[in-house]
């Protein structure tokens, strides 16, 4: 909402902030119509996350599946930019929360954004029912297909495990399986188009499961930040405990950093 429209709403009797999420008053906290004391001890983390985000109630098994997605994305070591940035910040003497925030702020469209792109792909493809047309259109633009391939893993153990956990929920009607099937159809078509085996990555299967739970794709980066945030906290804390000072992005070796700009003019004394 623009500043002007907010002012117009306020002038017409609306509140400055209007929310359907929470009503906070003295000695009373109500979240989406339920008192907080009724939620505490009853909802687990994933259930509360989805309840806050969408007002949707997850069953215990659906919540455990989403828990598994959050665990799967929690850490990928210092090769992940978000983890490396948090560790580097921790060596520079900033406050611990600033080191964590540094890592979180590395997450965006390139690092951490593939789940959102894969969810869009799956929602649109499942609705249209034409895998070939959708994938060909993406490839024709020269764009990378989100949810497939990995720079390190060709058989990511996280992917296999999440499929295993999802299968019983499909057979028992807890989730439809529609988006996991669409993901596999995309993988098979892409493998044929590329004429080589293509694998689903952690972003792809995480996206499919979140689609199965009818979560909004617009929230995917935020959900991933909650997941990867666990690893960022752990790595930043480990670096703080080590007491390393100012650890840069690469070792202090000349061959690792090369100047490619203009050469300095020789001084008159040389």
NORQUIQUI-V803021 format. One record per backbone hydrogen bond with DSSP energy under -0.5 kcal/mol. NH is the residue of the N-H (numbers start at 1). CO is the residue of the C=O. E is the energy in kcal/mol with one decimal. If there is no record, write none. Layout:
nh:co:e
NH:CO:E
NH:CO:E
//
This chain:
nh:co:e
6:2:-2.2
7:3:-2.2
8:4:-2.3
9:5:-2.5
10:6:-2.5
11:7:-2.6
12:8:-1.4
13:10:-1.5
14:9:-2.5
18:16:-0.5
23:30:-3.0
25:23:-0.6
25:28:-2.7
28:25:-2.4
30:23:-2.2
31:34:-3.3
32:21:-2.8
32:30:-0.5
34:31:-2.0
36:29:-2.6
38:35:-1.6
39:35:-0.8
39:36:-0.8
40:36:-2.4
42:39:-2.0
43:39:-2.3
48:44:-2.5
49:45:-2.5
50:46:-2.3
51:47:-2.2
52:48:-2.7
53:49:-2.5
54:50:-2.9
55:50:-0.9
55:51:-1.2
56:50:-1.1
58:56:-0.6
63:59:-2.5
64:60:-2.0
65:61:-1.8
66:62:-2.1
67:63:-2.8
68:64:-1.9
69:65:-1.5
70:66:-2.2
71:67:-2.4
72:68:-2.3
73:69:-1.5
74:71:-1.3
80:77:-2.1
83:80:-0.5
84:80:-2.5
85:81:-2.7
86:82:-1.7
87:83:-2.3
88:84:-2.6
89:85:-2.6
90:86:-2.0
91:87:-1.1
91:88:-0.6
92:89:-1.6
93:90:-0.8
94:89:-1.0
99:95:-1.9
100:96:-2.2
101:97:-2.5
102:98:-2.2
103:99:-1.6
104:100:-2.4
105:101:-2.7
106:103:-1.3
107:104:-1.7
108:111:-2.5
112:110:-0.8
117:113:-1.7
118:114:-2.7
119:115:-2.5
120:116:-2.2
121:117:-2.3
122:118:-2.6
123:119:-2.9
124:120:-2.6
125:121:-2.6
126:122:-2.5
127:123:-1.6
128:124:-2.3
129:125:-3.0
131:129:-0.5
134:130:-1.7
135:131:-2.6
136:132:-2.6
137:133:-1.8
138:134:-1.6
139:135:-2.7
140:136:-2.3
141:137:-0.8
141:138:-0.6
142:139:-1.6
143:138:-1.8
146:144:-0.7
148:145:-1.0
149:199:-2.6
159:156:-0.8
160:156:-1.4
161:157:-1.7
162:158:-2.0
163:159:-2.1
164:160:-2.1
165:161:-2.1
166:162:-1.7
167:163:-2.0
168:164:-0.7
169:166:-0.5
170:166:-1.6
171:167:-2.2
172:168:-1.5
173:170:-1.4
174:169:-2.2
175:169:-1.5
181:177:-2.1
182:178:-1.8
183:179:-2.3
184:180:-1.9
185:181:-2.3
186:182:-2.3
187:183:-2.2
188:184:-2.5
189:185:-2.3
190:186:-2.8
191:187:-2.2
192:188:-1.9
193:189:-2.6
194:190:-2.7
195:191:-1.1
196:191:-1.5
201:147:-2.2
205:201:-2.0
206:202:-2.1
207:203:-2.3
208:204:-2.3
209:205:-2.2
210:206:-2.1
211:207:-2.3
212:208:-2.3
213:209:-1.4
214:211:-1.9
215:210:-2.6
219:216:-1.4
220:217:-1.8
223:219:-2.3
224:220:-2.5
225:221:-2.1
226:222:-1.6
227:223:-1.7
228:224:-3.3
229:225:-1.5
230:226:-0.6
230:227:-1.3
231:74:-1.0
231:227:-0.6
232:228:-2.4
233:229:-2.4
234:230:-2.0
235:231:-2.7
236:232:-2.5
237:233:-2.3
238:234:-2.3
239:235:-2.2
240:236:-2.2
241:237:-2.5
242:238:-1.6
243:239:-1.2
243:240:-0.5
244:239:-0.8
246:91:-3.2
248:246:-0.8
253:251:-2.3
256:253:-1.8
257:253:-0.6
257:254:-1.2
270:267:-1.2
//
